[in-house]
């Protein structure tokens, strides 16, 4: 039986095949260098197809914003498509489209990024257009006047008119009492309504400089050719000092916080959030990997503890999930959400009691080795197969670099996950799953408010 067949057979028995997973994640040739103006460049070779993805990541997002000026990072992302010295509004997108390229951008708490996916022999075009808007963005006032209305409508459609999104925004605002992560990425509507194009100009000049950016290129390229193109197009962009920025650190034990939100929903639901460190802020990296595996123990597919016990076993909930993002610039949040099973007359209190039973069990009883190995294999396999995509590889590298970690973790994190023991799981649960670290949101139908 070959290695692939052995692994397939093992998975059917809920066992693991780590040697296969590890070999699938063997590091690809990756090179990093920094231009004289401070632009960091990471090149990862993947020669399976004559395609390349180019991404520019800026170290700025909503966690950098101050009260009264929320939404600047996201609004500037929109305006980056509205013209520079070499292209008028929308013209760069038309050029790339005519070349068969895919392009877009995204903003988060910690970063703003722009990307193109295109044939390897068209990489110079992407570099030229991206470098031009890094250096000479126009920001026409008439374009801003139109685009801010688009952004306000986006906020209405994606948040204000979506009950779950609206509730989560309110929940996040209390879950992060001390850090900028309580700011919604799109901004509060009151700030959008009074935003001025001059504020965007200041934001652009403050943060959009080569020494505050990372250029990531993954695909059918060689480091020398990427370096030559980067020096040609990005090299002339002058470096400038950027404002000081500090990691968004949270209170370790803010105390129990609770909010009740009434939205246009038919069923009540529950959100739990525990303040926890990320890999960038943890004094014990092993606890971070333990939290990643705890999330999968609770909500890692059909055989995980939440669906097995709370959904099918006790029939307390009709749906539940856990989530933890280890790769944030500042302290993170471990979340659990659930919807009580109203057909069985279950309440929010019943759902909360069930969640605490699972969390407390993690504190008092380490998971069995077999269960941990199954979950570990599942998490590692997900990472390996996800990174089969050049876009996913580039996004992981860019995110790691931009939140203050190293791209090298893309090749090293599997070893960290493999080293987590049942005792590490128990220690992390005891440390972090306390009411002093907990924020709770009860999401209720609107009619209950009257």
N, C-alpha and C positions, 0 to 999 in steps of 0.2 A: 504494500500500500504506500503510495507516495505521500509527501508531506501535506499536500493540499487535501487529499482524501482523508488522511488521519485527522486533520484539523476539523473537517466537516463532520466526521463521525464523532469527534469529541464534543463538538457544539451540540449535537443531537442529545448527548448525555449530560448536557449542562456542565461540562467540564471546560477546561481552557487549553489553549494551544499557544502559549506565549512565545515560543521560539519562532513560530510562523509570523505572529504579529510583529515581533521585533524585526525580523528580516524584511517585512513589508515596509518598515519605517526606516530602513537604512538611510543615513544622511546623504542628501544629494550635494554635489559640489556647490558651495556657497562662498561668496567673496564679499567683503565689505571694504569700503574706502571712504575717505572724506575729502571733498574738494576744498580748495583754499578759502572759499567763502563760508565754509562750515556746513555745507549740505552733506549729510550722510547718505551713502548709496549702498544698498545691499542687493547683490545679484545672485540669484539661485538658478542653476542650470537645470532644464528639463527638456530634453531633446526628442520627446516622443512625437511631437507635431510641430510644424513650422509656424508656431503661434507664440505670442508673448503678451504678458500683462504688465502694464506700467502703472504704478500708483505713487502719488505724492501725498504724504501724511503730514499735517500740521499739528503741532502741540497746542491746540486750543479747542475748547468746546464749552458747553454750558456750565461746567463746574468752574470755569475761569471767570464767569460773569458775576456782576454785582447787582444787588437789588435796584430795580428801576431800569436796568439795562439788560434784562434777560432777552434771549432770542437773537442776540447779535451774531453769534457764530453761525447759526442756521441761516439767517437772512443773508449773511455774506456768502455762504455757499451758493445760494440762489443767484446772487449778483455776479459770481465768478463766471457765469455764462453770458454776461451782458456786454462783452466787448473789451478789448485791450488794444494796444497800438497796431497790431497786425490783423485784427479781425473785429468786425462790428458785432452788434448783438446777435447771438445765435449762429454766427458764421463759422466759428470753430467746430460746432456740432455738425453743421452741414458738411464741412470738409471731411470730418471723420466718418460720417455716415456714407459719403460717397466712396470712401476707401473700404467700406465693409466692416468698420470698427464698431465695437460696443463701448459706450462711455456712460459714466454717471458719477455721482458723488454722494457722500453721506456724512452726517454730523452726529456726534454723540456727546456724552458728558465730558469725555476726555480728549477728543480729537475731531478733526475735519479732514476728510480724504477725498481724493479725486482719482479716477482710474480710467484706463482705456485697455481694451482687449483687441488686438489686431494682428495682422500678418507680421512676421518678424522683420521683413524688409521695409515696413512702414513705421518702425519705431522712431525714426528721426522726426517724423511729422508730429507724433504725440509729444515728444520732448520739446520741439520748437513752440508748439501752442501752449503747453503747460508752463514753460519757462517765461513766455511772454506775459501770461496773466499773473504769474508770480511777481513780475517786475513792473508791469504797466497797466494794471487794471483801470478801466475808465470810470465806472460807477456813474453813469448818466442819471441825473435827477429824475428825468421823465421815465426812465426804465425802472428806477426804484419805486416811483409812485405807483406804477402798475404792479410791480412784483410784490410789494408789501400787501396788496389786496389779495393776491394769490396765496400768500403765506397765511393771512388771516382766515381765508376760506379753508386752507389745508388744516389749520387748527380746529375749525368748526367740524370738519368732516371726520378727522382722525381722533379727536379728543372730546370736544364739547358735545357732539352728537352720538358718541359711542359710550354707553354706560360703563363698561368695564374699564376702558381707557381713562375715562374721567375719574372713576373711583381710584384707579391705581395712581394717577397723578396726585390726588389728595393724600393717599396713603404714603407715597414717597416723600411728600413734604413734611410729614411727621416722623418718618423713619430715619431721616438724616437731619437731626436738629442742629448739628454743628458745622456740617460741610456743605459745599456747593452742589452736592448731588441732590439736594432738595429742589433744585431749579429744573423745570421742564425744558428739555432741549429746544422745543419750538418757541419757548418763551410764554409768559403770561399775556393774555390778550390786552390788558391795560398798557403793557410796555410796547406791544406791537403797534398799538394805535398812536403812540406818541414817539415812535422811533423816527430818527432823522438820518438822511443819507450821510450827513457829516459824522455821525457816530460810527457808521460803517467804514467811512474813510479812515477814521482814527483806529478802528479795530484792525483793519487791513494793514495799515502802516505799522502797527504795534507788533503783530504776530506773524504776518505773512512774509517771512524773510527766510533765506536759505539755511541759516544757522538755527532755525526753529523747525526744520522740516526733515523728513526722511524720504528718499526716493527708493522705491522697491521695484525691482524688475525680475520677473520669473518667466522662464520659457526657453525657447530655442535660441539662446544667445550665449556669447562668450564674454567674460568680464572685461577684456581689453576693448572690445567694440563698444560696450556700454559705457566704459569710462571715457573713451574718446568722444562719444556723443554727449555725455553729461558735461564734460568740460567745455565742449563747443557751445551748447545751448544754455546750460545752467551756470557755467563758470563765470560769465560776465555779470550775473546778478549780484549786486553788492550786499554784503552782510551788514546788519544793523543790530544794535543792542535791543533786547526784548525785555519787557517788564518782568520783574521777579514773579515766580510762581511756586507755590508750595503744595505739597500733597494734601488732598482733602481728607484730613484726619477727623475721625468721629470720636465722640465720647464713648469710652469702652462700656460704661453702664449708665446710659441716660435715664434709666428708670422706665417702668411700664408706661407706654403711651397708647391711648385708644381713641379712635375716631369712628363715628357713625356717619355713613354717607348714604343719602337717599337718591337713587337714580331711576331711570326708566327701564327697570328690569322686572321680570316676572318672579324670579327666584332669589332668595337671599344668598349671600356668599360671604366667605371669610378670607382675609389676607393676614398672614403672619410674616413678620420680618425680624430677624435677629441680627444685630450689629456685630459684624465679624471682620477680621482683617482680610486683605487680599495678599497675593504673593508679593506685591510691591511694598506692603507695610508690615507683614507678619515677622515677628521675631523667631518664630518656629515654622519654617516652610513645610514641615511634615504635617502640621495641623491643617494647612491649606489643602494638601492632597487628600487628607482624611475627610475634610468637608466635601470635596468633589465626589468621593466615593459614597459618603453618607447620602448625598442627593440621589445617587443612582440606587442605593439600597432602598430608599423610600419610594422612588418614582422612576425606576429604570426598566419599564416594560411590564408585560403581563404578570410576571412572577415576582415583582417587587412588593414591598410590604404594604404600601398604601392600597394598590388595587387588590392585593390578595386578602388583606384583613379588613380595611375600612370600606371598600366597595363591595366585594363579593362575599366576604365573611360576615362581618357585622351589619352590612348594608346601611352604614351610617351616612355615606356620601354617594352622590351620583357621579362625581368627578373631583379629582384632586391632583395637585402637582407640587413638586419642589424644584427649586432652582438656586444655583449659586454660581456667580461669575468670579473666578479667581484672578482674572487679568484686568484689574482696574487700577487707575493711577493712585487712588486713595483707598480708604477702608470700604469694604463691600457689605453685602446684605445676603443672608441666607433666607430664602422665602419658602413658605408653604401656603398654598391656597386650597380651598375646598368649597363644595356646594352640598349642603345637607340633602339627604334623601327625603323629600317631602312626601313621596308616596308611602313611605314607612313612618311618617309623622316624626321625622328626626329634625332637631333644631340646631341652631348655631352652637349652642352649648354642648349638644351631643357631639358635634363634629370637633369642637375644641377639645373635649375630653378624649376623644379617640386619637387626635394628633398628639396630645401630651402622653398618652400611653405608649405610643411608638417612640417618642423622643426620650422618655424616661427609661424605656427598656434599653435603648442604646447606652445609657449611662450606667445601668446596673448589670448588663449582660453583654459581653463582647459578641459580635456576630460569629457564627460558626465559620470555620475556615472554608468550608465548601461554598457557603453563600458568598463570602467575600471574594473568593477566587472567581466565581461566576460573574459577579458584578464588575470586578476588575477587568476581566477579559472583555466584557461588553463595552466598558468605557474606552479601553485601549483600541479595540476594533473600530469603534466609532471614530476615534481620532485618526487612525490609519487610513480608513476608507474616505473620510472627509478630505484629507489632504492629498488625495489622488488628483484633485483639481488644481491647476496652476493658480487660479484666482483665489482659492482657499489658502494655498500656501502663502501667496503674497499678502493676503489680508491678515493672516496670523503673524507673519513677520512684522508687518507694519504696526499692528496693534501692540505687539510686545515692545517694540522699540519706542513707540509713542507714549506708553504708560510708564516708561522708566525701567523696563526689563530688557533682556537681550534676546535678539532673534535666535540665539543658540538654543533657547528653551524648546524651540520647535523640534529639535532633535534629542533633547535631554529629558523632557517631561515624562516619557514613558517609564524611565528608570525610577523617577520619583513616585509614580503611581504604584509601581511594582513593589516598592519597599514599605508601603503602608501595612501595618499589622492590625489585628483585631483590637489590641490594646490602644493603638493610636486612635482608632474609631471611638472607643470608649472615652478616652481622655478629651478628645475634641468635643464630644457631646456634653460632657460634664462642664467643660469650660464655657461653651458658647450658648447652649440652650437653656438660658435662665430668663426669668421674667424681668430682671433688671436690664436686659439687652433687647427686650421685645417691644415691637410696635404692632398694634392690632387694628385692622379695619373691618367693621361690620357693614356690609353693603346690602341695603334694604330697598324694596320697591318704594316708589314715591308715595303711594297712597298711605303707607304706614306713618308718614310724617304728619298727617292731619289728625 
